[in-house]
Amino acid sequence: MNHVAVLVIGAGQAGLSAAHHLARRGLRPGADFVVLDRAPRPGGAWQHRWPTLTYGRLHGMHALPGMELTGADPERPSAEVIGAYFADYERAFRLPVLRPVDVRAVRDDGDGFLLATTSAGTWRARALINATGTWDRPFWPRVPGQETFRGWQLHTAGYPGPDAFAGRSVVVVGGGTSAVQHLLEIAPVAAAATWVTRRPPVFREGGFGEVEGRAAVAMVEERVRDGLPPRSVVSVTGLPMTEALRRAREEGLLRRQPMFDRVAPDGVVWDEGRTVAADSILWATGFRPAITHLAPLGLREPGGGIRLEGTRAARDPRVHLVGYGPSASTIGANRAGRAAVREVCALPGMPVPGERRPVFTP
Ligand SMILES: Cc1cc2nc3c(=O)[nH]c(=O)nc-3n(C[C@H](O)[C@H](O)[C@H](O)COP(=O)(O)OP(=O)(O)OC[C@H]3O[C@@H](n4cnc5c(N)ncnc54)[C@H](O)[C@@H]3O)c2cc1C
C-alpha cells in the first residue's frame, strides 16, 4: 500500500498542470503526491493523434504553466512535438509521473481516505485530482445493422491518416472538427467520400474572441453545475470557418447528408430508400469522459453527469475533476489544475496548506 496526500490520475495537460501547482505549493513530489498515468509514454492524448495532425494545424494550443513550447516545427506531427514537450516538462519540474499505471477503481476506505486500486498496487490518499480526459472512451453511436457491415469501421481514436483510405468509398459520420479534418484529408485520395451529420453543421464566420470563448465555456459549465453530462466546447461554439474549409466548400466537399437510418453489409441506407455504397465508415462521433474508475464513489447525479462546483465534485469535496466539461481545452485544463490545487491544499490534514516553497525552475 502506498500513501500520499494527493493522488493525481492522468498525465495530460490537466494532470501536469495540477502536478506543477502541487509542487509550487511545496508538496513533495513522490512523497506528498504522485501522478499515475496509464499511457506508455508522456504526451497525454496527444501521443495517440494521427500523423497528419501537425503542430501547425492545432487551434490555439496553450503551453503548460511555467514553460513555453518554443521553436517547434509546424510540419511535425503534434503527437511528436507535444509528446517531447511533455517529457521535457515532467523532467524539468521533476514531476513524479508513474507509468504505465492503470487506475481501475477509486473508493472510500471508510476511514476518510480514498483508495485507488491500480495495475501496479494500491494508493491511499486524502484527496484526488482526476485528470483522465476523454481519449480512452471513444463514443460509437448504435445504428441498426452496424454489425452486418462487411467493410472497415473505425473511430477517430483509431484514425491512421488519409493514406489508408486511398481508392476506398468512405462515409464520415460526425459534425465536429475531427470529422471535417478527416473529410478534407480523405476526399482527395478516396474513390468517394460522403459526409453525414445528425444536425446541420454550424459554421462560425468571423473571429472568436475572449468574449465568445467565455460564453461557450459558461454554457458547458452550466450543464455541469446542473449535474448533466458535459457537451464539448466545440459543440456549442460551432465549426470555425478557416481558409481550408472555405476552399473545400467551394469545391463541393462539404455537402452534408442527414444521418442514415441503417447500416447494410455494403453501405448505408436511409428509410426513404436512398443508399450510399461504402467499404469504410469512419465514426468521428466524439468521446465521453473516461471516468468509469470513479463509479464506486457514487458521484453521478440522476441527470447522468457529475455535478461540479468549480472543479470540486459536489458529492465529495476530496475529489476534483480537471479537464472535464468546461475545462476540456488546453487553457481550461491549465486553469482547472491550479484551481483544484488551491482547494485541495486547503483540505484538513494536508502537509503544507497554502505554504509556498521555492521550487526548481528550468
Ligand atoms: C483531435 C483533437 C484535437 C484537439 N485540438 C486542440 C487544440 O488545437 N487546442 C486545444 O486547446 N485543445 C485541443 N483539443 C482538446 C485538448 O486536447 C484537451 O482538452 C486537453 O489536451 C485536455 O487534456 P487532459 O489532460 O484533460 O486529457 P488527456 O490529454 O486525454 O490526458 C489524460 C491522461 O489520463 C490517462 N488516463 C485515462 N484514464 C486513466 C486511468 N484510468 N488510469 C490512469 N491513467 C488514465 C490517459 O492515458 C492520458 O494520458 C483537441 C482534442 C482532440 C480530441
The ligand as a Tripos MOL2 file, in Angstrom:
@<TRIPOS>MOLECULE
LIG
   53    58     1     0     0
SMALL
NO_CHARGES

@<TRIPOS>ATOM
      1 C1         -8.4420   15.6540  -32.1190 C.3       1 LIG1
      2 C2         -8.3520   16.7020  -31.0480 C.ar      1 LIG1
      3 C3         -7.7110   17.9030  -31.3100 C.ar      1 LIG1
      4 C4         -7.6490   18.8830  -30.3110 C.ar      1 LIG1
      5 N1         -7.0530   20.0760  -30.6100 N.ar      1 LIG1
      6 C5         -6.9830   21.0390  -29.6600 C.ar      1 LIG1
      7 C6         -6.3590   22.2990  -29.9350 C.ar      1 LIG1
      8 O1         -5.9190   22.5360  -31.0570 O.2       1 LIG1
      9 N2         -6.2860   23.2150  -28.9130 N.ar      1 LIG1
     10 C7         -6.8040   22.9540  -27.6600 C.ar      1 LIG1
     11 O2         -6.7270   23.8140  -26.7630 O.2       1 LIG1
     12 N3         -7.3800   21.7830  -27.3680 N.ar      1 LIG1
     13 C8         -7.4860   20.8210  -28.3380 C.ar      1 LIG1
     14 N4         -8.1010   19.6460  -28.0400 N.ar      1 LIG1
     15 C9         -8.5770   19.4040  -26.6820 C.3       1 LIG1
     16 C10        -7.3600   19.1100  -25.7990 C.3       1 LIG1
     17 O3         -6.5300   18.1440  -26.4070 O.3       1 LIG1
     18 C11        -7.7430   18.5530  -24.4760 C.3       1 LIG1
     19 O4         -8.8380   19.2390  -23.9540 O.3       1 LIG1
     20 C12        -6.6080   18.7040  -23.4800 C.3       1 LIG1
     21 O5         -5.4240   18.1840  -24.0160 O.3       1 LIG1
     22 C13        -7.0230   18.0450  -22.1790 C.3       1 LIG1
     23 O6         -6.0700   17.1990  -21.6740 O.3       1 LIG1
     24 P1         -6.4020   16.2730  -20.4560 P.3       1 LIG1
     25 O7         -5.2250   16.3400  -19.5750 O.co2     1 LIG1
     26 O8         -7.7190   16.5920  -19.8880 O.co2     1 LIG1
     27 O9         -6.5920   14.8210  -21.0990 O.3       1 LIG1
     28 P2         -5.6120   13.8370  -21.8550 P.3       1 LIG1
     29 O10        -4.6030   14.5230  -22.6700 O.co2     1 LIG1
     30 O11        -6.5180   12.8500  -22.5350 O.co2     1 LIG1
     31 O12        -4.8350   13.0700  -20.6880 O.3       1 LIG1
     32 C14        -5.4570   12.1250  -19.8760 C.3       1 LIG1
     33 C15        -4.4250   11.1200  -19.4240 C.3       1 LIG1
     34 O13        -5.0440   10.2720  -18.4640 O.3       1 LIG1
     35 C16        -4.6830    8.9320  -18.6980 C.3       1 LIG1
     36 N5         -5.7270    8.0730  -18.1660 N.ar      1 LIG1
     37 C17        -7.0220    7.9550  -18.5740 C.ar      1 LIG1
     38 N6         -7.6750    7.0720  -17.7920 N.ar      1 LIG1
     39 C18        -6.7730    6.6180  -16.8810 C.ar      1 LIG1
     40 C19        -6.8440    5.6730  -15.8070 C.ar      1 LIG1
     41 N7         -7.9820    5.0440  -15.5100 N.pl3     1 LIG1
     42 N8         -5.7230    5.4210  -15.0930 N.ar      1 LIG1
     43 C20        -4.5610    6.0610  -15.3700 C.ar      1 LIG1
     44 N9         -4.4430    6.9660  -16.3850 N.ar      1 LIG1
     45 C21        -5.5380    7.2370  -17.1120 C.ar      1 LIG1
     46 C22        -4.5430    8.8480  -20.2230 C.3       1 LIG1
     47 O14        -3.7260    7.7730  -20.5920 O.3       1 LIG1
     48 C23        -3.9260   10.2220  -20.5450 C.3       1 LIG1
     49 O15        -2.5080   10.1460  -20.5270 O.3       1 LIG1
     50 C24        -8.1930   18.6540  -29.0300 C.ar      1 LIG1
     51 C25        -8.8230   17.4340  -28.7560 C.ar      1 LIG1
     52 C26        -8.9230   16.4680  -29.7560 C.ar      1 LIG1
     53 C27        -9.6350   15.1390  -29.4430 C.3       1 LIG1
@<TRIPOS>BOND
     1     1     2 1
     2     2     3 ar
     3     2    52 ar
     4     3     4 ar
     5     4     5 ar
     6     4    50 ar
     7     5     6 ar
     8     6     7 ar
     9     6    13 1
    10     7     8 2
    11     7     9 ar
    12     9    10 ar
    13    10    11 2
    14    10    12 ar
    15    12    13 ar
    16    13    14 ar
    17    14    15 1
    18    14    50 ar
    19    15    16 1
    20    16    17 1
    21    16    18 1
    22    18    19 1
    23    18    20 1
    24    20    21 1
    25    20    22 1
    26    22    23 1
    27    23    24 1
    28    24    25 2
    29    24    26 1
    30    24    27 1
    31    27    28 1
    32    28    29 2
    33    28    30 1
    34    28    31 1
    35    31    32 1
    36    32    33 1
    37    33    34 1
    38    33    48 1
    39    34    35 1
    40    35    36 1
    41    35    46 1
    42    36    37 ar
    43    36    45 ar
    44    37    38 ar
    45    38    39 ar
    46    39    40 ar
    47    39    45 ar
    48    40    41 1
    49    40    42 ar
    50    42    43 ar
    51    43    44 ar
    52    44    45 ar
    53    46    47 1
    54    46    48 1
    55    48    49 1
    56    50    51 ar
    57    51    52 ar
    58    52    53 1
@<TRIPOS>SUBSTRUCTURE
     1 LIG1         1 GROUP 0 **** ****
